[in-house]
Amino acid sequence: MLTKKNISSGFFLLALFLGLLTGCENDLEKVKLVSEHHSLPVETSENLEILYSDSAKVKLKLNAPVLERFYDDKPYTELPKGVHVEFYNDQMETISVLTAGYAIRYDSESMMEAKSNVVVINQKGEKLNTEHLIWNERSAKIYSDAFVRITTPDKVIFGNGFEANQDFTNYRIFKIKGTININKDEYTPNP
């Protein structure tokens, strides 16, 4: 038997149900954010120093404020707060230094991608500046398609892209945009 109480309860439930239906939001971006799988690092290290060696000889030293390892389908190592790498010859002399504000290493490909204020300095004091660089560990080459500036003792060369050996002693600049010759005598103060 329908009573006034049952009818008012039924209207309340119907109004609540309709309110819920109209209040639901199907914004795909919000749904994606909730359902998206974010991988978390399986290993995190802070203020670390890693030495890489080959045939019992240290080849490079890597320092980073933070290192995070991820083991997804394609494992990678991220250095989100920057990296400092020193390359050594067989006598443990530094032959080049690479620094960057961010780096990521693709483990299975043995490749590192450096971004944000990337600087490479070789033993002769020649300096490369760019915003993006790739280091192929297998071929021992560094390269970029981005804008580059190479400063030597007597000139500054600008271009789009370059390729070099990993110690940056032999390099080639692509699409040269300009060269500025530096005359040191002009800048030497008179006694």
C-alpha positions as CSV (number, residue, x, y, z in Angstrom):
1,M,0.0,0.0,0.0
2,L,1.3,3.4,-1.0
3,T,1.6,5.8,1.8
4,K,2.6,9.4,1.9
5,K,5.9,8.4,3.5
6,N,6.7,5.8,0.8
7,I,5.9,8.3,-2.0
8,S,8.1,11.1,-0.5
9,S,10.9,8.6,0.0
10,G,10.6,7.4,-3.6
11,F,10.7,11.0,-4.8
12,F,13.7,11.7,-2.7
13,L,15.6,8.6,-4.1
14,L,14.6,9.6,-7.6
15,A,15.8,13.2,-7.2
16,L,19.0,12.0,-5.6
17,F,19.6,9.5,-8.5
18,L,18.8,12.2,-11.2
19,G,21.1,14.6,-9.3
20,L,24.0,12.1,-9.4
21,L,23.4,11.4,-13.1
22,T,23.5,15.1,-14.0
23,G,26.4,15.8,-11.7
24,C,28.7,13.2,-13.2
25,E,31.4,14.6,-15.4
26,N,33.0,12.6,-18.2
27,D,35.9,14.9,-19.0
28,L,38.2,12.5,-20.8
29,E,41.3,14.4,-19.6
30,K,40.3,14.0,-16.0
31,V,39.4,10.3,-16.5
32,K,42.7,9.8,-18.2
33,L,44.6,11.3,-15.3
34,V,42.9,9.0,-12.8
35,S,43.3,5.9,-14.9
36,E,46.8,6.6,-16.4
37,H,49.5,4.3,-15.1
38,H,52.5,6.3,-13.9
39,S,55.6,4.2,-13.5
40,L,57.6,4.8,-10.4
41,P,61.3,4.4,-10.1
42,V,62.4,1.0,-8.7
43,E,65.7,2.6,-7.5
44,T,66.5,6.1,-6.4
45,S,69.9,7.3,-5.4
46,E,71.1,10.7,-4.3
47,N,74.5,12.4,-4.5
48,L,76.1,9.5,-6.3
49,E,79.4,8.8,-8.0
50,I,79.7,6.0,-10.5
51,L,82.9,4.7,-12.1
52,Y,82.8,2.8,-15.4
53,S,85.7,0.6,-16.3
54,D,86.7,-1.5,-19.2
55,S,89.5,-4.2,-19.0
56,A,90.3,-3.0,-15.4
57,K,90.8,0.6,-16.6
58,V,88.5,3.4,-15.4
59,K,87.0,5.1,-18.5
60,L,84.6,7.6,-17.0
61,K,83.3,9.0,-13.7
62,L,79.6,10.1,-13.5
63,N,78.3,12.3,-10.7
64,A,74.7,13.2,-10.3
65,P,72.5,14.7,-7.5
66,V,69.7,12.3,-8.2
67,L,69.5,9.0,-10.2
68,E,66.2,7.1,-10.8
69,R,66.0,3.7,-12.5
70,F,62.8,2.5,-14.2
71,Y,62.2,-1.1,-15.4
72,D,59.4,-0.8,-17.8
73,D,59.2,-2.4,-21.3
74,K,62.3,-0.4,-22.1
75,P,64.4,0.1,-19.0
76,Y,65.9,3.6,-18.6
77,T,67.9,5.6,-16.0
78,E,66.9,9.2,-15.5
79,L,69.1,12.0,-14.0
80,P,66.5,14.7,-13.5
81,K,68.7,17.2,-11.7
82,G,71.7,17.1,-13.9
83,V,74.9,15.1,-14.6
84,H,78.7,15.6,-14.6
85,V,80.7,13.1,-16.6
86,E,84.5,13.0,-16.8
87,F,86.1,10.8,-19.5
88,Y,89.6,9.4,-18.9
89,N,92.4,8.1,-21.0
90,D,94.4,5.0,-20.0
91,Q,96.7,7.1,-17.7
92,M,93.5,8.3,-15.8
93,E,93.9,11.8,-17.2
94,T,90.7,13.7,-17.8
95,I,90.3,14.1,-21.6
96,S,86.9,15.6,-21.7
97,V,84.0,16.7,-19.4
98,L,80.3,16.7,-20.1
99,T,77.7,18.5,-18.0
100,A,74.0,18.9,-18.5
101,G,70.9,20.0,-16.5
102,Y,69.0,16.8,-17.3
103,A,69.9,13.4,-18.8
104,I,68.3,10.1,-19.5
105,R,70.0,6.8,-20.4
106,Y,68.2,4.2,-22.5
107,D,69.8,1.0,-21.0
108,S,69.1,-1.5,-23.7
109,E,70.3,0.9,-26.4
110,S,73.4,2.1,-24.5
111,M,72.5,5.7,-25.4
112,M,72.3,8.8,-23.2
113,E,70.4,11.9,-24.1
114,A,71.5,15.2,-22.4
115,K,69.4,18.3,-22.3
116,S,69.4,21.8,-20.8
117,N,72.6,23.7,-20.8
118,V,74.8,20.9,-22.2
119,V,78.5,21.7,-22.1
120,V,81.4,19.5,-23.3
121,I,85.0,20.6,-22.8
122,N,87.9,18.7,-24.2
123,Q,91.6,18.4,-23.1
124,K,92.6,21.4,-25.4
125,G,90.0,23.6,-23.7
126,E,87.6,23.7,-26.7
127,K,84.1,24.0,-25.5
128,L,80.7,22.9,-27.0
129,N,77.4,24.5,-25.9
130,T,74.0,23.1,-26.9
131,E,70.6,22.4,-25.5
132,H,70.4,18.8,-26.7
133,L,73.1,16.1,-27.2
134,I,73.1,12.3,-27.7
135,W,75.9,10.1,-26.6
136,N,76.0,6.7,-28.2
137,E,78.2,4.6,-25.9
138,R,78.5,1.7,-28.4
139,S,80.0,3.9,-31.2
140,A,81.7,6.2,-28.7
141,K,80.2,9.2,-30.5
142,I,78.4,12.3,-29.4
143,Y,76.1,14.3,-31.7
144,S,73.2,16.7,-32.0
145,D,70.8,18.2,-34.5
146,A,70.2,21.3,-32.3
147,F,72.0,24.6,-32.4
148,V,75.6,24.4,-31.3
149,R,78.4,26.8,-30.4
150,I,82.0,25.6,-30.3
151,T,84.6,27.9,-28.8
152,T,88.2,27.3,-29.5
153,P,91.2,29.5,-28.4
154,D,91.0,31.5,-31.7
155,K,87.4,31.3,-32.9
156,V,83.7,30.7,-32.1
157,I,81.7,28.6,-34.6
158,F,77.9,28.5,-34.7
159,G,75.9,25.8,-36.4
160,N,72.9,23.5,-36.4
161,G,74.1,20.1,-35.5
162,F,77.5,18.4,-35.0
163,E,79.1,15.0,-34.6
164,A,82.3,14.1,-32.6
165,N,84.1,11.3,-30.9
166,Q,83.1,11.0,-27.2
167,D,86.2,12.8,-26.0
168,F,85.4,15.7,-28.3
169,T,88.9,15.9,-29.9
170,N,87.7,15.3,-33.4
171,Y,84.4,17.0,-34.4
172,R,82.4,18.2,-37.4
173,I,79.9,21.0,-37.4
174,F,76.9,20.9,-39.7
175,K,75.0,23.8,-41.3
176,I,77.5,26.4,-40.1
177,K,75.8,29.7,-39.4
178,G,78.9,31.8,-38.7
179,T,82.4,32.0,-37.4
180,I,83.9,34.8,-35.2
181,N,87.7,35.0,-35.1
182,I,89.2,35.9,-31.8
183,N,92.4,38.1,-32.0
184,K,93.9,37.7,-28.5
185,D,96.3,40.6,-29.1
186,E,93.3,43.0,-29.2
187,Y,92.3,42.0,-25.7
188,T,95.7,42.0,-24.1
189,P,96.0,45.0,-21.9
190,N,98.9,47.4,-22.6
191,P,101.5,47.6,-19.8
